[in-house]
Amino acid sequence: MFRSFSKRVRLARQNRQSSLSIALVFVLLALLIGIGAGCGSTSGPVGELDELAAGELPLRNPEVLPGEPVTLEVWLDLDFTRDNDLFEQMAQDFEQVYPEVEVQIFSFVRESIPQKVELAVQNGTPPDVVQGHVYALAGQGLAEPLDAYWTAWEASHDRASQQYIPSTLDEVTWQGVRYGVPLDIYTLVLLYNRQHFDEAKLPYPDAGYNFFDLRDAAATLTQPQKDRYGLGFTTDPFYVYAWVTSAGGDVMEGDSEVGYTLTFDNQSNIDALRFLTTMVEDGYGPRPTSRPRDYEDLRAKFLTGEISMYFGESQDIHLIQSTNPDFPLGVSQLPLTPARDSAASVLGSSGFIIPKGAQHQIYAFEFIKFATNDRYAVPMARRMGRYPAKTWLQTAPEFTENLSLLPFFDQLNDARPYRLDLFPNAEESFGDAIKAALYGLETPAQALRNAQASGQQAKLENQP
């Protein structure tokens, strides 16, 4: 458990008066500078996103009357807080609008959050707000239904749901009931090193690029004398799911109403995993490690020139462009496969839930509305490369004029939601199958058939 923000939030509360005094000094200085500069000076044009980010603080909900002091416990994904204080700033703003509330923010590694929520709910000590994959958390019975709060919000906000990308609303809905509010959206795209392609005299991936082109390029780009591989791989199920869906396969069928059936061992999945293992066996990519979050290794190897291509997330584009602006980054949609129309990338989305049994639900939902407000969604995109699940995302010139992001936006229109985390034990079986195949312990067919058997048994024992 990380308490990096809670201490700073409390410090901000203690020093608020002195901070205001200092702020007044700076305001006076700014006014004097403005007067000295002359009335003829003008500022640059302000775009629509600038206005959204710099607007007034979100208003207090007049229906929430001040009461006794409240401590609001919020759990966030560590990836969103490790190197950025945006949510700390937002929490301080929330405390200003709701002075009876003290916000305590705790950060955790994303993969650990569902189990922590489950234990907290079982122990009767849930936090008030949690960031995660709402669909899975709701399906596991760990979230409070929020339809009543949504209805009130829609009435006061002129249909609040219309501000969200429809696919992300699906990811906060279980059996027709909304259990959360979307925060961000992401998918996988193909990232490649343009310089490596130029040196090998290979054409850049384009709209007609397919998996056979990818394999041939990986073979050409692999240069042992330079300690360079053509393609990077990971054992993470979310990433491997992109290969599966691109091949027209899927790991489950059904929906929240009728239930889900695992389909690990269908032929498309076997073909996709065989394609992966063959490239590793042929030496076109380093054999991935088995450590958690091994997908982080790919970006590191890519930046050092050890691999020429990998399937990366949209935030990787931001991280590379902001920290290595001269890097010869190329981005394209995932390659085509023989599946064609049935092929897709993988869609990811996080949102906020109120865990089952949380004490301060009214304030929790107000905090969620605050955290997803455009005042914070815009800087979240600009500063973190975590793109908000808002409809303006794919039309805002600030982002659409970044050519490297266009494949990401296009890929969003052709991405299938990842929902295997609805069944954590079955997801573990799928991950074990990936490792068994990539490490040569079993053939892809054997590994997926074994995973089907063990995953189905685990699913029956832990049926949501």
N, C-alpha and C positions, 0 to 999 in steps of 0.2 A: 504494500500500500504506500502510495506516495502522497505526502502532504505539502507539496511544493507551493501550491497556490493558497491553501488555507491560512498559512502564516502571513503571507503578503496581503491577503484580503483583510485580515484583522489589523495589520499594521496600517493599511490604508484608512481603516475606520478610525484608528487612534489619532492619525495625523491629518485628518480631513480639514480641521480648522486652519492649521498652519499652512496646508497646501493651498487653501483658498486664498490666504493672505498673499502667498507668493504669486499665485495666479493673477491676482489683482495688479500686482506690480508689473507683471509682464504685459497685461492688457494695456496699462497706462503707457508703457514704453512703446508698444505697438502703435497706439494712437498717435504718440508724438512722432514716431518714424513716418507714419502715414501722412501727417500734416506737413512734415518737412519735405516729403517727396513731392508735394504739390498735388493739386486737385486734378491735374490732367492725366495722372497715371492710372492705368486700368489693369485689372488682373486678367489672366488668360481665361479662355472659355471654360465653363464648367459643364461637364457632361452629365448625362442622366444618372450614371452610376455614382459620380461624385456627389450629386445631390442626395441620392439614397444613402450613401455612407456618411455624409456629414449633416444629415437632418437632425431635427430635435430628438431628444430621447423618446422612446416609445412612452405613450401616456399610461398612467395608472388606470387599471380597470376600475371604474367608479363603483362597480358592484362588489368589489373587495374592500370592505371597510377595515380600517386599522384596528388591530387587536393586540393581544399579548405578544411579547417578543418571540420570534420563531427562528430556529436554526435550520437552514435548508441544506441537506447533504446531497451533493451532486457528484456522480461518477462519470468521468470522461475517458475517452481513448487517449492513451499517452502520446500517440502520434500527433494529436491535435494540440498538445500542451507542452511538449518537451522543449521546443525551441521557439515558442511564441507565447506572448502574454495576452492575446486577443480575448480569450475567455475570462481571464482575470479582469481585464478592463470592463468586459460586459457585466461581470458579477458586481463590480463596484457601481456601475451605472444602475443595475437593478436595485442595489441597496439604497441608492439615492432616491429612486422612485418609490420604493417600498422600505422606508427607514426602519420598520419594525422587524425586518428580516436580516439575518446574517447568513451569508452564503459560504459554505465550506466545500471547496473543490478537491476531489481526490482523483488521481490519474492512475490508470492500470494499462498494462499491455492488452491490446484488443482481444486476443484469443482467450484471455483469462476471465474476461468480464462475465460471460454467461454462467459459468460455474459459481463465481462469487455471488451473483444475483440469486441463483438458486439456493445457495446456502443461507444467504441473508433472509430470504423469504421464508425458508423452512424454520429458521431460528426466530422468526418474528421481529427481526431488526433490519428491515429493508431501508435503503436510502430513499430519497425523495424523487430523484431524477437520475436516469441512466442512459448513456449513449450506447447504441448497439444496433444489431440487425433486428428491427422491430418484428418482422414477420416470424422469425424463429423464436424470439422471446415470447411473443404472444401465443404462438402455437404450443409452447411448452407450459402455458398457464402461469407465466411469471409477470404478466403485465395487467394493469387495470384497464378496462374498456373506457375509451375517452369520447364516445359519440356525443354524450351530453355536453361536454366541454366544446367539442367541435361545433355543435349546433349553435351554441351561444356565441362562439367566435365568428361563425359565418354571418350571423344576424348583425353583429356589430361591425363587421369588416367588409361588407358587400361581397360575400362568398369568398372567404379566405382560401378555400381549396383551389380556386382557379389560378393562384400564384404558383402552384407546384406542377412539375412535370408529371403527367398521369402515371407513368410507370413507377414513380417513387411513391405515389399514393397507394398503389397496389402493394408495395412493400411494407406499408404500415397497417394493412387491412387483413384481418383473419376472420374467415367465415362471415364476411359482410360487415364486420364491426371494426372501426378504427381504434387501434391501440397505441398510436403514437403519432408523431409529427416528423416529416422528413427533414434531414439536415443537408446531406451531401449525396452526390452521385458519381460513380466512376465506372470505368470499363478497361479492358486491356486492348492495347494497340501494339503494332510492331515498331520497335525503335531500332535504328540501324546507324552505323558510322559511315557517313558519306565518304570520308577520306579512304577508308578501307575499300569501299566499292570502286572509287576512282582508281586506286592503285591496282586493283584486280581487273580494271576495265569492264566492270559489270554495270548493267543498267540499274537505276534505282527501282525499288518496288513501286508499282503503280496499280491502277484499278484492275488490271488483268493478271496481276501476280497470283500464282497459285502455290500449293504446297510442294509441288514438284520443282518449281522455280526456287522455292525457299531451300529445299534440300540440296539442289545443285549449287546454289550460291553458298550455302554453308560449307559444302565440300571444297569449293574454290577458295573461300576466305580462310579456311583452316590452314594455318602455316606453322607447323611444329617448330621450325627454325626460329620463329619469332615468338614462340610461346603464345600463339594466338589460335583461338577456336572460332569457328564460324557462328555458333549459336549457343546461347546459355539456357540451362534447364533448371527447373525446380521440382521438388516433390509435393509442393503445397497443393491441396485438392482444388482450391479456388482457381489457381493458374492452370492446372491440368484440365479442369472443366472447360476452359476456353478451347483447348485442343479437341476435346470431346464434342462440344457443341458445333465447332467449326466443321467437324466431320459429319454433322447431322445426327449425332447421338445425344443421349441424355442419361442421367443417372437415376431419375425418378419419373414417374408419370402419375397423373391424378391432380387433385387440388384439395384445398382445405375443407371443402364441403363433402366430397366423396371419399377422401383419404388418399394416401400416397402408396405406391408400390415401387420398390427398388428395381432398377433395370441395369445394374452394373455390368452384367455379362452379355448385353446385346452385341451384335456383331460390329456395329459402328464404333462402339466404345473399344472393343478389342482391336479393331483396325487402327484407331487413333493411338492407343497405347503402344501398339506394335511399331507404328511409325516413329514414335518418340524413342523407344528403346533401340531401334535399329540405327538411328542417327548417333546415339550415344555409343553403341557398340562399334560403329564405323569410325568413331573418333572425331566426329564433327562438333562435339561439345563436351565439356568436362562432366564427368559423372557427378550429379549433385550430392550435397551432403544430406544428412538426415536431421540436421539441427532444426529446431523451430524457426520459422521465419527465414528459411534459407533463400527466399526470393529476394531478400535484401542484398545477398551476395551478387546477384546479377547486375544491379546498377553499379556496384563498386567495381566489378570486373570490366564492365562496359566502359566506365570512365578511365580506367587505366589501360584500355586497349587490349585486354586479355580475351574479350569476346567482341564480335562484330555486330551481333543482333540479339535481341531478346524480346519476349512479350512483357511489356511494362505497363504500369498504371498511368493514368492521366497526370497524377501529381509528380511522377518521375520527370515529365516534360518540364514542369515548373522548376523542380529542384535543379535539373541540369542547366536550364537556361539562366537561372538566377545565380547559381554558384560557379558555372563554367560557361559564360556567355560565348566564348570562342570555340566551344566544342562543336565539331562538324555533325550535329544531330540531324538525323532524318527520321521522319515519322510517316507511317502509312497504316491503313486498316489491315486487319489480319488477312492473310492470303486466302484465296478461294480454294474450295475443295470440290471433288466430284458431287458432293451433296447439293451444291449451289444454293437453291432457294431455301433449303432447310438448314443451311449453315448459319451460325451466329457466334458472336463473342459472348463474354460473360458480363452480366450487369451486377454491380455492387451498389449498395446504398446503406448509409447509416441514418439513424433518427433517434429521437428521444422517447422513452417510455416513463411512465410512473409505475414502479414495481408494485406487485400485489401487496396490499396491506400498508402502503406508505401513509404516514400520518398527516402530511400537510399537502393534500392533493390540490387544493385551490391555488396555493402559492406555487406549487410545482408546475402546474399548467401555465400560469402566468410567466414563470421563468422560461419554460419551453418556448412560448410565444416570443419572449424577449430574445432568446438565443438564436432563433431562426429569423429574426427581423432583418430586413435588407441592410440596416445600419451596420450589422455585423457579418452578414452573408457576403457583402461586397469585399470588405478587407480579408475575409477568410479566403476568397478566391485569389485576391491580389497578393497577399502575403504568404499564403500557405500552399496555394495550388490545390486546395480542397474545394471543389466546385459545387456550389449550392444547387439544390434540387428545385430551382426556380425556372419558370418559363422564359424569363429574360436571358437566361444563360446562353442560349443558342442564337440570339439575335443581337446581343450587345457588341457593338463594333470593337470595343476594347479587347475582346477575346476572339471574335471572329476574324479580326485582321491579323491575328497571330497565326500564320500559315501552319505552324507545327500543331496547333490545336484543332485544325479543321478535320483531320482524320478521327480525332477523338469524338467530335460532335457527330460526324457521320456514323461512327461506330455505335454511338448511343441509340441510333435508330434501328440497329440490327444487333441487339444484345439480349441474351436470355438471363433472367434472374437466377442467381445461385441460392438454392434453398436447402441444400443437403445438411446445412448446420441445424436444421429443424430436428434432426436425429443425430446427436453428437457421436454416439457409439457407432452408428452406421458410417458416418463421415470418417471416423477413425479407421474402420475396415477398408474404406476406399483408399485412404492414405497409405495404409499398409500394403495394399495391392500395388499401388504406384511404386513404392520403394522396392517391393519384391521383384517387380518386372525390371526396373531400372538397374538394380544391383545384380541381375541375372540369377536370382534365386528361384524364380518360376517364370514360365512363359506368360505373356500378357493374358492369354486365354485362361490358363490355370489360375493366375493371380486374381482375375476378376470373377471367376466362378467361385473361388473360395471366399472372396469378399461378399459375393451375393448371398452365400449361405450364412456366413457369420453376421453380415449386416442385417439380413432379414430377421434373424433370431434376435439380435440386439434391438431392432426396431419394434418387434412384438413385445419385448420386455419393457420397453420405454415408450409406448405409444402415447403421443400427446392426446 
